[in-house]
Amino acid sequence: MELRDISVTYGDHEAVKAISARAAQARFIALLGPNGSGKSSLIKAIAGVIRHGGEVNFGTGFADRKSRARHVAYLAQQRIGPPLMPIRDVVALGRVPHLGRLSKLTDSDEAAIEVVMAKLNLRRFDGRSFGQLSGGEQARVLLGRALAVQAPILLADEPIASLDPAFQLQILGTLKDAAKSGACVITAMHDLSLAECYADEIWVMSGGELVAQGPAQEALSDQVLRDVFGVRRMSGSRFGQV
C-alpha cells in the first residue's frame, strides 16, 4: 500500500498534511503521536471513511464499496455495536463484504468465524448479546468482526485504549499474529513501550505530519522522544519526563 500526499482538512484546520509513505504486507505498523497529531484522521483516510486529498494506492482497483471492504478492514476507535445482537452474529458481520447478508453464510464463512471466536476466546460469551459485555469484552468482539473479514489490510484506531493490561496484550498479540499471517496491520496507539515490543515498524505523527518512520530505535530517537512526546528514554523500554 502506498500513500501519496494524503491530506485531511476540517474547515480551516488541516489535520493531515501531505503524508506519503509505503506499507508492506506482513508488517505490524504502530502509528504514534500526541493527542491531536492526526493519527485517527490518517487511519480514517486510508480506510476511506472520510474525504481526503491525495491518493491511497492499494495495488488494485475496487469495483465498488463491497470490493474495498473485502480488501481493507477497519476497527474504529469508538466501541459501538448492536447491543441486542448475539456476539457470534457481530463477529459474522465481518463476512458481509464477501456475501452481502448473513443468511447466506457458507461453510468456509462459518469456519472463518470459528477461528476468530477461538483465537479471541469469545466462545465463552455464546448466548450473550453485545450490550451485555464489558468494554474490554466488546473490544475483543469488534476486533473479531474486523479479523473475520480476512482482509490483507487491517486498520485499528486505538484498539487498546482504556483496557486492562491483559486485554491490551491479548489484542496486540492478535494483531501481531495477523501481520505474521501476511496482513498489513496499521494500529494507532499511545503506549511507546508496547509499540516497541510489538511493532515491526513505527510511524510518528506530530502536527499532522509524518515526522519519523522505521524500526523502533530509529523512529523513536532521543530527539523525536524529546520534541514530539516530551519524554526521554531511561532504560530499556522505560520512559520518563524530560
Buried (B, 14 or more C-beta within 10 A) or exposed (E): BEBBEBBBBEEEEBBBBBBEBEBEBBBBBBBBBBEBBBBBBBBBBBBBEBEBBBEBEBEEEBEEEBEBBBBBBBBBBEBEBEEEBBBBBBBBBBBBBBBEEEEEBEEEBEEBBBBBBEBBEBEEBEEBBBEBBEEBBBBBBBBBBBBBBBBBBBBBBBBBBEBEEEBBBBBBEBBBBBBEEEBBBBBBBBBBEBBBBBBBBBBBBBBBBBBBBEEBEEBBBEEBBEBBBEBEBEEEBEBEEE
